[in-house]
Structures are given as C-alpha cells and as structure tokens.
Amino acid sequence: MAEYDGVVAFSSHFREVFYAVLLITIVCGLGVLYHPSNTDAATIQWLKTTATAGSGAIVGLLGGKGTS
C-alpha cells in the first residue's frame, strides 16, 4: 500500500480480490432477496451464509489495508 498526499493506492491484486468478493457477496445477497420460491431452504441458507461471509471478508480486507 502506498500513500500519496493522503490518498491510499491499492495494488491491482488487492483490487481483483476485493471486486471478486464484492461481486459474489452482492449476487448471493440478491439471490436471497429475489428467490422465486421458498421451497428450497438449503439453497437459501447457503446464499445467506455466503453473503454473510462475504460481508465479513470485505470488512477484513479493508481493515487489513487500513492497518498495514
């Protein structure tokens, strides 16, 4: 991480990982919200768990960048 005049520059690898986690989290979150039927409880639970884990990963990625 480099800092130029108060602006933090992220590496391209960090951006790729961050955007991948963000995309997976958004897709799973929308899957929970717009699931057409509530008959498949296992799928809905998997989507909720993945969205929750993705949210934690985003916070962890950003928190790790802030401390390094």
CHARMM-style PDB file with segment names, atoms N, HN, CA, C and O in Angstrom:
ATOM      1  N   MET     1       0.844  -1.165   0.000  1.00  0.00      PROA
ATOM      2  CA  MET     1       0.000   0.000   0.000  1.00  0.00      PROA
ATOM      3  C   MET     1       0.893   1.233   0.000  1.00  0.00      PROA
ATOM      4  O   MET     1       1.821   1.335   0.803  1.00  0.00      PROA
ATOM      5  N   ALA     2       0.624   2.131  -0.866  1.00  0.00      PROA
ATOM      6  HN  ALA     2      -0.129   2.048  -1.518  1.00  0.00      PROA
ATOM      7  CA  ALA     2       1.376   3.380  -0.944  1.00  0.00      PROA
ATOM      8  C   ALA     2       0.438   4.540  -0.641  1.00  0.00      PROA
ATOM      9  O   ALA     2      -0.757   4.482  -0.932  1.00  0.00      PROA
ATOM     10  N   GLU     3       0.986   5.575  -0.063  1.00  0.00      PROA
ATOM     11  HN  GLU     3       1.957   5.622   0.174  1.00  0.00      PROA
ATOM     12  CA  GLU     3       0.161   6.725   0.273  1.00  0.00      PROA
ATOM     13  C   GLU     3       0.774   7.967  -0.360  1.00  0.00      PROA
ATOM     14  O   GLU     3       1.943   8.279  -0.133  1.00  0.00      PROA
ATOM     15  N   TYR     4      -0.019   8.667  -1.151  1.00  0.00      PROA
ATOM     16  HN  TYR     4      -0.969   8.414  -1.335  1.00  0.00      PROA
ATOM     17  CA  TYR     4       0.418   9.878  -1.838  1.00  0.00      PROA
ATOM     18  C   TYR     4      -0.529  11.006  -1.479  1.00  0.00      PROA
ATOM     19  O   TYR     4      -1.696  10.986  -1.869  1.00  0.00      PROA
ATOM     20  N   ASP     5      -0.042  11.980  -0.745  1.00  0.00      PROA
ATOM     21  HN  ASP     5       0.906  11.996  -0.428  1.00  0.00      PROA
ATOM     22  CA  ASP     5      -0.838  13.154  -0.370  1.00  0.00      PROA
ATOM     23  C   ASP     5      -2.172  12.775   0.270  1.00  0.00      PROA
ATOM     24  O   ASP     5      -3.204  13.369  -0.042  1.00  0.00      PROA
ATOM     25  N   GLY     6      -2.150  11.794   1.158  1.00  0.00      PROA
ATOM     26  HN  GLY     6      -1.311  11.311   1.411  1.00  0.00      PROA
ATOM     27  CA  GLY     6      -3.363  11.384   1.855  1.00  0.00      PROA
ATOM     28  C   GLY     6      -4.248  10.438   1.068  1.00  0.00      PROA
ATOM     29  O   GLY     6      -5.305  10.047   1.563  1.00  0.00      PROA
ATOM     30  N   VAL     7      -3.860  10.057  -0.130  1.00  0.00      PROA
ATOM     31  HN  VAL     7      -3.001  10.375  -0.532  1.00  0.00      PROA
ATOM     32  CA  VAL     7      -4.638   9.137  -0.954  1.00  0.00      PROA
ATOM     33  C   VAL     7      -3.962   7.769  -0.907  1.00  0.00      PROA
ATOM     34  O   VAL     7      -2.767   7.654  -1.178  1.00  0.00      PROA
ATOM     35  N   VAL     8      -4.718   6.749  -0.569  1.00  0.00      PROA
ATOM     36  HN  VAL     8      -5.689   6.843  -0.349  1.00  0.00      PROA
ATOM     37  CA  VAL     8      -4.168   5.404  -0.479  1.00  0.00      PROA
ATOM     38  C   VAL     8      -4.288   4.731  -1.837  1.00  0.00      PROA
ATOM     39  O   VAL     8      -5.369   4.707  -2.425  1.00  0.00      PROA
ATOM     40  N   ALA     9      -3.187   4.184  -2.339  1.00  0.00      PROA
ATOM     41  HN  ALA     9      -2.309   4.204  -1.861  1.00  0.00      PROA
ATOM     42  CA  ALA     9      -3.191   3.477  -3.622  1.00  0.00      PROA
ATOM     43  C   ALA     9      -3.182   1.979  -3.354  1.00  0.00      PROA
ATOM     44  O   ALA     9      -2.323   1.481  -2.627  1.00  0.00      PROA
ATOM     45  N   PHE    10      -4.127   1.265  -3.934  1.00  0.00      PROA
ATOM     46  HN  PHE    10      -4.826   1.669  -4.525  1.00  0.00      PROA
ATOM     47  CA  PHE    10      -4.230  -0.180  -3.768  1.00  0.00      PROA
ATOM     48  C   PHE    10      -3.583  -0.874  -4.952  1.00  0.00      PROA
ATOM     49  O   PHE    10      -3.630  -0.377  -6.077  1.00  0.00      PROA
ATOM     50  N   SER    11      -2.980  -2.022  -4.694  1.00  0.00      PROA
ATOM     51  HN  SER    11      -2.941  -2.426  -3.780  1.00  0.00      PROA
ATOM     52  CA  SER    11      -2.367  -2.788  -5.779  1.00  0.00      PROA
ATOM     53  C   SER    11      -3.460  -3.412  -6.647  1.00  0.00      PROA
ATOM     54  O   SER    11      -4.609  -3.535  -6.221  1.00  0.00      PROA
ATOM     55  N   SER    12      -3.096  -3.797  -7.844  1.00  0.00      PROA
ATOM     56  HN  SER    12      -2.163  -3.697  -8.190  1.00  0.00      PROA
ATOM     57  CA  SER    12      -4.077  -4.394  -8.756  1.00  0.00      PROA
ATOM     58  C   SER    12      -4.554  -5.753  -8.227  1.00  0.00      PROA
ATOM     59  O   SER    12      -5.707  -6.127  -8.438  1.00  0.00      PROA
ATOM     60  N   HSD    13      -3.679  -6.486  -7.545  1.00  0.00      PROA
ATOM     61  HN  HSD    13      -2.742  -6.182  -7.373  1.00  0.00      PROA
ATOM     62  CA  HSD    13      -4.073  -7.779  -6.973  1.00  0.00      PROA
ATOM     63  C   HSD    13      -5.133  -7.580  -5.892  1.00  0.00      PROA
ATOM     64  O   HSD    13      -6.109  -8.328  -5.838  1.00  0.00      PROA
ATOM     65  N   PHE    14      -4.950  -6.581  -5.033  1.00  0.00      PROA
ATOM     66  HN  PHE    14      -4.157  -5.973  -5.077  1.00  0.00      PROA
ATOM     67  CA  PHE    14      -5.936  -6.299  -3.994  1.00  0.00      PROA
ATOM     68  C   PHE    14      -7.279  -5.932  -4.620  1.00  0.00      PROA
ATOM     69  O   PHE    14      -8.324  -6.403  -4.172  1.00  0.00      PROA
ATOM     70  N   ARG    15      -7.253  -5.097  -5.649  1.00  0.00      PROA
ATOM     71  HN  ARG    15      -6.404  -4.714  -6.014  1.00  0.00      PROA
ATOM     72  CA  ARG    15      -8.495  -4.703  -6.318  1.00  0.00      PROA
ATOM     73  C   ARG    15      -9.218  -5.911  -6.903  1.00  0.00      PROA
ATOM     74  O   ARG    15     -10.439  -6.019  -6.787  1.00  0.00      PROA
ATOM     75  N   GLU    16      -8.470  -6.824  -7.535  1.00  0.00      PROA
ATOM     76  HN  GLU    16      -7.478  -6.736  -7.630  1.00  0.00      PROA
ATOM     77  CA  GLU    16      -9.086  -8.016  -8.122  1.00  0.00      PROA
ATOM     78  C   GLU    16      -9.764  -8.867  -7.052  1.00  0.00      PROA
ATOM     79  O   GLU    16     -10.900  -9.304  -7.231  1.00  0.00      PROA
ATOM     80  N   VAL    17      -9.072  -9.099  -5.948  1.00  0.00      PROA
ATOM     81  HN  VAL    17      -8.149  -8.744  -5.802  1.00  0.00      PROA
ATOM     82  CA  VAL    17      -9.644  -9.904  -4.863  1.00  0.00      PROA
ATOM     83  C   VAL    17     -10.854  -9.195  -4.261  1.00  0.00      PROA
ATOM     84  O   VAL    17     -11.889  -9.819  -4.027  1.00  0.00      PROA
ATOM     85  N   PHE    18     -10.726  -7.900  -4.012  1.00  0.00      PROA
ATOM     86  HN  PHE    18      -9.886  -7.393  -4.202  1.00  0.00      PROA
ATOM     87  CA  PHE    18     -11.822  -7.143  -3.414  1.00  0.00      PROA
ATOM     88  C   PHE    18     -13.062  -7.171  -4.305  1.00  0.00      PROA
ATOM     89  O   PHE    18     -14.165  -7.423  -3.819  1.00  0.00      PROA
ATOM     90  N   TYR    19     -12.895  -6.917  -5.594  1.00  0.00      PROA
ATOM     91  HN  TYR    19     -12.000  -6.712  -5.988  1.00  0.00      PROA
ATOM     92  CA  TYR    19     -14.046  -6.911  -6.500  1.00  0.00      PROA
ATOM     93  C   TYR    19     -14.662  -8.297  -6.660  1.00  0.00      PROA
ATOM     94  O   TYR    19     -15.879  -8.413  -6.807  1.00  0.00      PROA
ATOM     95  N   ALA    20     -13.850  -9.347  -6.634  1.00  0.00      PROA
ATOM     96  HN  ALA    20     -12.861  -9.254  -6.515  1.00  0.00      PROA
ATOM     97  CA  ALA    20     -14.387 -10.706  -6.715  1.00  0.00      PROA
ATOM     98  C   ALA    20     -15.247 -11.008  -5.492  1.00  0.00      PROA
ATOM     99  O   ALA    20     -16.350 -11.538  -5.623  1.00  0.00      PROA
ATOM    100  N   VAL    21     -14.749 -10.676  -4.308  1.00  0.00      PROA
ATOM    101  HN  VAL    21     -13.852 -10.246  -4.201  1.00  0.00      PROA
ATOM    102  CA  VAL    21     -15.515 -10.906  -3.080  1.00  0.00      PROA
ATOM    103  C   VAL    21     -16.775 -10.052  -3.073  1.00  0.00      PROA
ATOM    104  O   VAL    21     -17.842 -10.526  -2.683  1.00  0.00      PROA
ATOM    105  N   LEU    22     -16.663  -8.809  -3.497  1.00  0.00      PROA
ATOM    106  HN  LEU    22     -15.796  -8.424  -3.813  1.00  0.00      PROA
ATOM    107  CA  LEU    22     -17.814  -7.918  -3.548  1.00  0.00      PROA
ATOM    108  C   LEU    22     -18.886  -8.457  -4.498  1.00  0.00      PROA
ATOM    109  O   LEU    22     -20.071  -8.458  -4.163  1.00  0.00      PROA
ATOM    110  N   LEU    23     -18.478  -8.908  -5.666  1.00  0.00      PROA
ATOM    111  HN  LEU    23     -17.516  -8.907  -5.939  1.00  0.00      PROA
ATOM    112  CA  LEU    23     -19.428  -9.440  -6.646  1.00  0.00      PROA
ATOM    113  C   LEU    23     -20.144 -10.680  -6.116  1.00  0.00      PROA
ATOM    114  O   LEU    23     -21.365 -10.785  -6.224  1.00  0.00      PROA
ATOM    115  N   ILE    24     -19.394 -11.612  -5.548  1.00  0.00      PROA
ATOM    116  HN  ILE    24     -18.401 -11.527  -5.460  1.00  0.00      PROA
ATOM    117  CA  ILE    24     -20.004 -12.831  -5.008  1.00  0.00      PROA
ATOM    118  C   ILE    24     -20.975 -12.482  -3.886  1.00  0.00      PROA
ATOM    119  O   ILE    24     -22.055 -13.066  -3.795  1.00  0.00      PROA
ATOM    120  N   THR    25     -20.598 -11.537  -3.035  1.00  0.00      PROA
ATOM    121  HN  THR    25     -19.721 -11.062  -3.109  1.00  0.00      PROA
ATOM    122  CA  THR    25     -21.468 -11.133  -1.930  1.00  0.00      PROA
ATOM    123  C   THR    25     -22.762 -10.509  -2.444  1.00  0.00      PROA
ATOM    124  O   THR    25     -23.842 -10.824  -1.943  1.00  0.00      PROA
ATOM    125  N   ILE    26     -22.667  -9.638  -3.424  1.00  0.00      PROA
ATOM    126  HN  ILE    26     -21.790  -9.382  -3.831  1.00  0.00      PROA
ATOM    127  CA  ILE    26     -23.861  -8.992  -3.973  1.00  0.00      PROA
ATOM    128  C   ILE    26     -24.771 -10.002  -4.657  1.00  0.00      PROA
ATOM    129  O   ILE    26     -25.987  -9.969  -4.465  1.00  0.00      PROA
ATOM    130  N   VAL    27     -24.200 -10.892  -5.447  1.00  0.00      PROA
ATOM    131  HN  VAL    27     -23.213 -10.918  -5.603  1.00  0.00      PROA
ATOM    132  CA  VAL    27     -25.010 -11.896  -6.150  1.00  0.00      PROA
ATOM    133  C   VAL    27     -25.741 -12.796  -5.153  1.00  0.00      PROA
ATOM    134  O   VAL    27     -26.927 -13.079  -5.324  1.00  0.00      PROA
ATOM    135  N   CYS    28     -25.039 -13.242  -4.116  1.00  0.00      PROA
ATOM    136  HN  CYS    28     -24.076 -13.012  -3.977  1.00  0.00      PROA
ATOM    137  CA  CYS    28     -25.682 -14.106  -3.119  1.00  0.00      PROA
ATOM    138  C   CYS    28     -26.731 -13.349  -2.319  1.00  0.00      PROA
ATOM    139  O   CYS    28     -27.788 -13.894  -2.001  1.00  0.00      PROA
ATOM    140  N   GLY    29     -26.443 -12.093  -1.994  1.00  0.00      PROA
ATOM    141  HN  GLY    29     -25.584 -11.650  -2.252  1.00  0.00      PROA
ATOM    142  CA  GLY    29     -27.439 -11.288  -1.281  1.00  0.00      PROA
ATOM    143  C   GLY    29     -28.693 -11.071  -2.098  1.00  0.00      PROA
ATOM    144  O   GLY    29     -29.804 -11.148  -1.574  1.00  0.00      PROA
ATOM    145  N   LEU    30     -28.519 -10.799  -3.384  1.00  0.00      PROA
ATOM    146  HN  LEU    30     -27.616 -10.737  -3.810  1.00  0.00      PROA
ATOM    147  CA  LEU    30     -29.692 -10.631  -4.254  1.00  0.00      PROA
ATOM    148  C   LEU    30     -30.429 -11.950  -4.448  1.00  0.00      PROA
ATOM    149  O   LEU    30     -31.652 -11.973  -4.588  1.00  0.00      PROA
ATOM    150  N   GLY    31     -29.686 -13.035  -4.454  1.00  0.00      PROA
ATOM    151  HN  GLY    31     -28.693 -13.017  -4.340  1.00  0.00      PROA
ATOM    152  CA  GLY    31     -30.328 -14.355  -4.560  1.00  0.00      PROA
ATOM    153  C   GLY    31     -31.242 -14.631  -3.389  1.00  0.00      PROA
ATOM    154  O   GLY    31     -32.296 -15.245  -3.554  1.00  0.00      PROA
ATOM    155  N   VAL    32     -30.856 -14.189  -2.216  1.00  0.00      PROA
ATOM    156  HN  VAL    32     -30.000 -13.690  -2.082  1.00  0.00      PROA
ATOM    157  CA  VAL    32     -31.709 -14.362  -1.037  1.00  0.00      PROA
ATOM    158  C   VAL    32     -32.949 -13.484  -1.148  1.00  0.00      PROA
ATOM    159  O   VAL    32     -34.057 -13.922  -0.839  1.00  0.00      PROA
ATOM    160  N   LEU    33     -32.760 -12.250  -1.588  1.00  0.00      PROA
ATOM    161  HN  LEU    33     -31.860 -11.894  -1.839  1.00  0.00      PROA
ATOM    162  CA  LEU    33     -33.884 -11.315  -1.656  1.00  0.00      PROA
ATOM    163  C   LEU    33     -34.894 -11.674  -2.741  1.00  0.00      PROA
ATOM    164  O   LEU    33     -36.101 -11.533  -2.542  1.00  0.00      PROA
ATOM    165  N   TYR    34     -34.404 -12.135  -3.883  1.00  0.00      PROA
ATOM    166  HN  TYR    34     -33.424 -12.250  -4.045  1.00  0.00      PROA
ATOM    167  CA  TYR    34     -35.284 -12.356  -5.036  1.00  0.00      PROA
ATOM    168  C   TYR    34     -35.455 -13.821  -5.383  1.00  0.00      PROA
ATOM    169  O   TYR    34     -35.729 -14.156  -6.536  1.00  0.00      PROA
ATOM    170  N   HSD    35     -35.297 -14.699  -4.404  1.00  0.00      PROA
ATOM    171  HN  HSD    35     -35.074 -14.427  -3.468  1.00  0.00      PROA
ATOM    172  CA  HSD    35     -35.502 -16.123  -4.655  1.00  0.00      PROA
ATOM    173  C   HSD    35     -36.978 -16.329  -4.963  1.00  0.00      PROA
ATOM    174  O   HSD    35     -37.830 -15.935  -4.166  1.00  0.00      PROA
ATOM    175  N   PRO    36     -37.303 -16.942  -6.113  1.00  0.00      PROA
ATOM    176  CA  PRO    36     -38.706 -17.031  -6.535  1.00  0.00      PROA
ATOM    177  C   PRO    36     -39.595 -17.866  -5.610  1.00  0.00      PROA
ATOM    178  O   PRO    36     -40.787 -17.585  -5.482  1.00  0.00      PROA
ATOM    179  N   SER    37     -39.035 -18.872  -4.977  1.00  0.00      PROA
ATOM    180  HN  SER    37     -38.067 -19.100  -5.081  1.00  0.00      PROA
ATOM    181  CA  SER    37     -39.855 -19.686  -4.082  1.00  0.00      PROA
ATOM    182  C   SER    37     -39.051 -20.030  -2.839  1.00  0.00      PROA
ATOM    183  O   SER    37     -37.825 -20.125  -2.887  1.00  0.00      PROA
ATOM    184  N   ASN    38     -39.727 -20.211  -1.764  1.00  0.00      PROA
ATOM    185  HN  ASN    38     -40.724 -20.134  -1.725  1.00  0.00      PROA
ATOM    186  CA  ASN    38     -39.062 -20.540  -0.507  1.00  0.00      PROA
ATOM    187  C   ASN    38     -39.051 -22.047  -0.260  1.00  0.00      PROA
ATOM    188  O   ASN    38     -38.910 -22.481   0.883  1.00  0.00      PROA
ATOM    189  N   THR    39     -39.195 -22.837  -1.299  1.00  0.00      PROA
ATOM    190  HN  THR    39     -39.309 -22.485  -2.228  1.00  0.00      PROA
ATOM    191  CA  THR    39     -39.262 -24.283  -1.121  1.00  0.00      PROA
ATOM    192  C   THR    39     -37.894 -24.915  -0.888  1.00  0.00      PROA
ATOM    193  O   THR    39     -37.803 -25.960  -0.245  1.00  0.00      PROA
ATOM    194  N   ASP    40     -36.856 -24.316  -1.385  1.00  0.00      PROA
ATOM    195  HN  ASP    40     -36.930 -23.466  -1.908  1.00  0.00      PROA
ATOM    196  CA  ASP    40     -35.520 -24.883  -1.231  1.00  0.00      PROA
ATOM    197  C   ASP    40     -34.774 -24.173  -0.109  1.00  0.00      PROA
ATOM    198  O   ASP    40     -33.984 -23.262  -0.356  1.00  0.00      PROA
ATOM    199  N   ALA    41     -35.026 -24.592   1.105  1.00  0.00      PROA
ATOM    200  HN  ALA    41     -35.668 -25.333   1.305  1.00  0.00      PROA
ATOM    201  CA  ALA    41     -34.463 -23.927   2.278  1.00  0.00      PROA
ATOM    202  C   ALA    41     -32.942 -24.052   2.324  1.00  0.00      PROA
ATOM    203  O   ALA    41     -32.269 -23.136   2.797  1.00  0.00      PROA
ATOM    204  N   ALA    42     -32.392 -25.154   1.848  1.00  0.00      PROA
ATOM    205  HN  ALA    42     -32.939 -25.898   1.464  1.00  0.00      PROA
ATOM    206  CA  ALA    42     -30.940 -25.351   1.885  1.00  0.00      PROA
ATOM    207  C   ALA    42     -30.232 -24.340   0.983  1.00  0.00      PROA
ATOM    208  O   ALA    42     -29.179 -23.819   1.350  1.00  0.00      PROA
ATOM    209  N   THR    43     -30.788 -24.063  -0.172  1.00  0.00      PROA
ATOM    210  HN  THR    43     -31.643 -24.487  -0.470  1.00  0.00      PROA
ATOM    211  CA  THR    43     -30.186 -23.084  -1.082  1.00  0.00      PROA
ATOM    212  C   THR    43     -30.239 -21.687  -0.488  1.00  0.00      PROA
ATOM    213  O   THR    43     -29.259 -20.945  -0.550  1.00  0.00      PROA
ATOM    214  N   ILE    44     -31.362 -21.331   0.078  1.00  0.00      PROA
ATOM    215  HN  ILE    44     -32.158 -21.933   0.129  1.00  0.00      PROA
ATOM    216  CA  ILE    44     -31.495 -20.007   0.688  1.00  0.00      PROA
ATOM    217  C   ILE    44     -30.523 -19.866   1.855  1.00  0.00      PROA
ATOM    218  O   ILE    44     -29.904 -18.815   2.019  1.00  0.00      PROA
ATOM    219  N   GLN    45     -30.381 -20.912   2.665  1.00  0.00      PROA
ATOM    220  HN  GLN    45     -30.884 -21.766   2.532  1.00  0.00      PROA
ATOM    221  CA  GLN    45     -29.451 -20.855   3.789  1.00  0.00      PROA
ATOM    222  C   GLN    45     -28.020 -20.715   3.290  1.00  0.00      PROA
ATOM    223  O   GLN    45     -27.236 -19.971   3.879  1.00  0.00      PROA
ATOM    224  N   TRP    46     -27.661 -21.418   2.211  1.00  0.00      PROA
ATOM    225  HN  TRP    46     -28.298 -22.023   1.733  1.00  0.00      PROA
ATOM    226  CA  TRP    46     -26.316 -21.316   1.638  1.00  0.00      PROA
ATOM    227  C   TRP    46     -26.054 -19.902   1.126  1.00  0.00      PROA
ATOM    228  O   TRP    46     -24.967 -19.361   1.332  1.00  0.00      PROA
ATOM    229  N   LEU    47     -27.032 -19.305   0.467  1.00  0.00      PROA
ATOM    230  HN  LEU    47     -27.915 -19.744   0.300  1.00  0.00      PROA
ATOM    231  CA  LEU    47     -26.878 -17.934  -0.024  1.00  0.00      PROA
ATOM    232  C   LEU    47     -26.701 -16.946   1.129  1.00  0.00      PROA
ATOM    233  O   LEU    47     -25.878 -16.034   1.049  1.00  0.00      PROA
ATOM    234  N   LYS    48     -27.479 -17.129   2.203  1.00  0.00      PROA
ATOM    235  HN  LYS    48     -28.148 -17.869   2.267  1.00  0.00      PROA
ATOM    236  CA  LYS    48     -27.346 -16.245   3.363  1.00  0.00      PROA
ATOM    237  C   LYS    48     -25.961 -16.381   3.999  1.00  0.00      PROA
ATOM    238  O   LYS    48     -25.327 -15.387   4.354  1.00  0.00      PROA
ATOM    239  N   THR    49     -25.507 -17.624   4.137  1.00  0.00      PROA
ATOM    240  HN  THR    49     -26.022 -18.431   3.849  1.00  0.00      PROA
ATOM    241  CA  THR    49     -24.189 -17.855   4.745  1.00  0.00      PROA
ATOM    242  C   THR    49     -23.082 -17.259   3.892  1.00  0.00      PROA
ATOM    243  O   THR    49     -22.158 -16.645   4.426  1.00  0.00      PROA
ATOM    244  N   THR    50     -23.157 -17.427   2.584  1.00  0.00      PROA
ATOM    245  HN  THR    50     -23.908 -17.925   2.151  1.00  0.00      PROA
ATOM    246  CA  THR    50     -22.143 -16.885   1.686  1.00  0.00      PROA
ATOM    247  C   THR    50     -22.155 -15.362   1.706  1.00  0.00      PROA
ATOM    248  O   THR    50     -21.093 -14.738   1.713  1.00  0.00      PROA
ATOM    249  N   ALA    51     -23.329 -14.760   1.716  1.00  0.00      PROA
ATOM    250  HN  ALA    51     -24.191 -15.267   1.710  1.00  0.00      PROA
ATOM    251  CA  ALA    51     -23.418 -13.300   1.768  1.00  0.00      PROA
ATOM    252  C   ALA    51     -22.857 -12.766   3.084  1.00  0.00      PROA
ATOM    253  O   ALA    51     -22.188 -11.732   3.099  1.00  0.00      PROA
ATOM    254  N   THR    52     -23.123 -13.459   4.181  1.00  0.00      PROA
ATOM    255  HN  THR    52     -23.666 -14.299   4.169  1.00  0.00      PROA
ATOM    256  CA  THR    52     -22.595 -13.046   5.482  1.00  0.00      PROA
ATOM    257  C   THR    52     -21.079 -13.173   5.517  1.00  0.00      PROA
ATOM    258  O   THR    52     -20.387 -12.275   5.996  1.00  0.00      PROA
ATOM    259  N   ALA    53     -20.565 -14.285   5.011  1.00  0.00      PROA
ATOM    260  HN  ALA    53     -21.127 -15.014   4.621  1.00  0.00      PROA
ATOM    261  CA  ALA    53     -19.107 -14.482   4.977  1.00  0.00      PROA
ATOM    262  C   ALA    53     -18.445 -13.453   4.069  1.00  0.00      PROA
ATOM    263  O   ALA    53     -17.360 -12.960   4.380  1.00  0.00      PROA
ATOM    264  N   GLY    54     -19.079 -13.128   2.964  1.00  0.00      PROA
ATOM    265  HN  GLY    54     -19.961 -13.527   2.712  1.00  0.00      PROA
ATOM    266  CA  GLY    54     -18.544 -12.122   2.056  1.00  0.00      PROA
ATOM    267  C   GLY    54     -18.494 -10.749   2.693  1.00  0.00      PROA
ATOM    268  O   GLY    54     -17.545  -9.994   2.482  1.00  0.00      PROA
ATOM    269  N   SER    55     -19.519 -10.423   3.475  1.00  0.00      PROA
ATOM    270  HN  SER    55     -20.290 -11.037   3.646  1.00  0.00      PROA
ATOM    271  CA  SER    55     -19.523  -9.138   4.178  1.00  0.00      PROA
ATOM    272  C   SER    55     -18.369  -9.074   5.173  1.00  0.00      PROA
ATOM    273  O   SER    55     -17.701  -8.047   5.289  1.00  0.00      PROA
ATOM    274  N   GLY    56     -18.138 -10.166   5.887  1.00  0.00      PROA
ATOM    275  HN  GLY    56     -18.681 -11.000   5.794  1.00  0.00      PROA
ATOM    276  CA  GLY    56     -17.011 -10.216   6.814  1.00  0.00      PROA
ATOM    277  C   GLY    56     -15.680 -10.122   6.100  1.00  0.00      PROA
ATOM    278  O   GLY    56     -14.747  -9.491   6.596  1.00  0.00      PROA
ATOM    279  N   ALA    57     -15.587 -10.751   4.931  1.00  0.00      PROA
ATOM    280  HN  ALA    57     -16.345 -11.264   4.528  1.00  0.00      PROA
ATOM    281  CA  ALA    57     -14.346 -10.698   4.159  1.00  0.00      PROA
ATOM    282  C   ALA    57     -14.060  -9.281   3.661  1.00  0.00      PROA
ATOM    283  O   ALA    57     -12.906  -8.854   3.648  1.00  0.00      PROA
ATOM    284  N   ILE    58     -15.084  -8.562   3.257  1.00  0.00      PROA
ATOM    285  HN  ILE    58     -16.021  -8.910   3.267  1.00  0.00      PROA
ATOM    286  CA  ILE    58     -14.906  -7.179   2.796  1.00  0.00      PROA
ATOM    287  C   ILE    58     -14.399  -6.312   3.939  1.00  0.00      PROA
ATOM    288  O   ILE    58     -13.472  -5.522   3.761  1.00  0.00      PROA
ATOM    289  N   VAL    59     -15.001  -6.458   5.104  1.00  0.00      PROA
ATOM    290  HN  VAL    59     -15.754  -7.100   5.249  1.00  0.00      PROA
ATOM    291  CA  VAL    59     -14.555  -5.691   6.264  1.00  0.00      PROA
ATOM    292  C   VAL    59     -13.121  -6.061   6.615  1.00  0.00      PROA
ATOM    293  O   VAL    59     -12.319  -5.185   6.941  1.00  0.00      PROA
ATOM    294  N   GLY    60     -12.790  -7.346   6.552  1.00  0.00      PROA
ATOM    295  HN  GLY    60     -13.441  -8.057   6.286  1.00  0.00      PROA
ATOM    296  CA  GLY    60     -11.429  -7.791   6.841  1.00  0.00      PROA
ATOM    297  C   GLY    60     -10.413  -7.267   5.842  1.00  0.00      PROA
ATOM    298  O   GLY    60      -9.320  -6.850   6.224  1.00  0.00      PROA
ATOM    299  N   LEU    61     -10.769  -7.286   4.561  1.00  0.00      PROA
ATOM    300  HN  LEU    61     -11.657  -7.625   4.250  1.00  0.00      PROA
ATOM    301  CA  LEU    61      -9.861  -6.762   3.539  1.00  0.00      PROA
ATOM    302  C   LEU    61      -9.598  -5.274   3.741  1.00  0.00      PROA
ATOM    303  O   LEU    61      -8.453  -4.826   3.691  1.00  0.00      PROA
ATOM    304  N   LEU    62     -10.646  -4.526   3.965  1.00  0.00      PROA
ATOM    305  HN  LEU    62     -11.577  -4.890   4.006  1.00  0.00      PROA
ATOM    306  CA  LEU    62     -10.473  -3.084   4.153  1.00  0.00      PROA
ATOM    307  C   LEU    62      -9.772  -2.770   5.473  1.00  0.00      PROA
ATOM    308  O   LEU    62      -8.952  -1.854   5.533  1.00  0.00      PROA
ATOM    309  N   GLY    63     -10.084  -3.521   6.529  1.00  0.00      PROA
ATOM    310  HN  GLY    63     -10.749  -4.266   6.480  1.00  0.00      PROA
ATOM    311  CA  GLY    63      -9.428  -3.310   7.810  1.00  0.00      PROA
ATOM    312  C   GLY    63      -7.953  -3.646   7.752  1.00  0.00      PROA
ATOM    313  O   GLY    63      -7.129  -2.966   8.364  1.00  0.00      PROA
ATOM    314  N   GLY    64      -7.616  -4.704   7.010  1.00  0.00      PROA
ATOM    315  HN  GLY    64      -8.285  -5.256   6.513  1.00  0.00      PROA
ATOM    316  CA  GLY    64      -6.222  -5.062   6.855  1.00  0.00      PROA
ATOM    317  C   GLY    64      -5.445  -4.025   6.078  1.00  0.00      PROA
ATOM    318  O   GLY    64      -4.268  -3.798   6.359  1.00  0.00      PROA
ATOM    319  N   LYS    65      -6.073  -3.393   5.113  1.00  0.00      PROA
ATOM    320  HN  LYS    65      -7.029  -3.577   4.884  1.00  0.00      PROA
ATOM    321  CA  LYS    65      -5.407  -2.345   4.348  1.00  0.00      PROA
ATOM    322  C   LYS    65      -5.207  -1.103   5.202  1.00  0.00      PROA
ATOM    323  O   LYS    65      -4.224  -0.382   5.025  1.00  0.00      PROA
ATOM    324  N   GLY    66      -6.113  -0.849   6.112  1.00  0.00      PROA
ATOM    325  HN  GLY    66      -6.911  -1.434   6.256  1.00  0.00      PROA
ATOM    326  CA  GLY    66      -6.002   0.341   6.942  1.00  0.00      PROA
ATOM    327  C   GLY    66      -4.900   0.242   7.982  1.00  0.00      PROA
ATOM    328  O   GLY    66      -4.382   1.263   8.436  1.00  0.00      PROA
ATOM    329  N   THR    67      -4.537  -0.971   8.363  1.00  0.00      PROA
ATOM    330  HN  THR    67      -4.957  -1.800   7.995  1.00  0.00      PROA
ATOM    331  CA  THR    67      -3.525  -1.138   9.402  1.00  0.00      PROA
ATOM    332  C   THR    67      -2.139  -1.405   8.851  1.00  0.00      PROA
ATOM    333  O   THR    67      -1.159  -1.339   9.592  1.00  0.00      PROA
ATOM    334  N   SER    68      -2.036  -1.706   7.568  1.00  0.00      PROA
ATOM    335  HN  SER    68      -2.832  -1.760   6.965  1.00  0.00      PROA
ATOM    336  CA  SER    68      -0.713  -2.033   7.032  1.00  0.00      PROA
ATOM    337  C   SER    68       0.007  -0.806   6.495  1.00  0.00      PROA
ATOM    338  OT1 SER    68       1.133  -0.913   6.010  1.00  0.00      PROA
TER     339      SER     68
END
